[in-house]
């Protein structure tokens, strides 16, 4: 059985907005890691800056069944 909570990369935010009609790559800012609830199918707040912190919270939630 797969765990209820898993770690996913946080949704990046755009560093700059693309200009209409101009084709250029948009640079993204990495903002960390989120927890994803596989039962409710949603990302949970807060975002963790370090993967180790996200792993610890994910393990805690999976062991205790916190939803």
C-alpha positions in Angstrom: 0.0 0.0 0.0 1.4 3.4 -0.9 1.8 6.1 1.7 -0.9 8.7 2.1 1.5 11.7 2.2 4.4 12.1 -0.3 6.9 14.8 -1.1 6.6 16.8 -4.3 8.6 19.8 -5.6 6.9 23.0 -4.7 5.2 24.9 -7.6 7.8 27.3 -9.0 6.9 31.0 -9.2 7.9 33.0 -12.3 10.8 35.3 -11.9 9.5 37.5 -14.6 6.4 37.7 -16.7 6.6 36.7 -20.4 5.9 39.6 -22.8 3.2 38.8 -25.2 4.6 38.1 -28.7 8.1 37.6 -27.4 9.3 34.0 -27.3 11.8 33.6 -24.5 12.3 31.1 -21.7 10.8 32.1 -18.3 13.2 31.7 -15.5 11.7 30.0 -12.4 12.6 30.3 -8.8 12.9 27.1 -6.8 10.9 27.5 -3.6 11.2 24.1 -1.9 9.1 21.1 -1.2 5.4 20.5 -0.6 3.5 17.5 0.9 0.9 15.9 -1.3 -2.1 14.1 0.2 -2.8 11.1 -2.1 -6.2 10.5 -0.6 -7.6 14.1 -0.9 -5.6 14.8 -4.0 -4.2 18.1 -2.9 -1.0 19.9 -1.9 -0.7 20.8 1.7 0.7 24.1 3.1 3.3 24.9 4.3 6.2 24.7 1.8 9.4 23.4 3.3 12.7 24.9 2.2 14.8 21.8 2.9 13.9 18.3 1.7 14.9 16.8 5.1 12.3 18.9 6.9 9.6 17.8 4.4 10.7 14.1 4.8 10.4 14.4 8.6 6.9 15.9 8.4 5.8 13.4 5.8 7.0 10.5 8.0 5.3 11.9 11.0 2.0 12.3 9.2 2.2 8.8 7.6 2.9 7.2 11.0 0.3 9.0 13.0 -2.4 9.1 10.3 -2.9 12.8 10.5 -5.0 14.1 7.7 
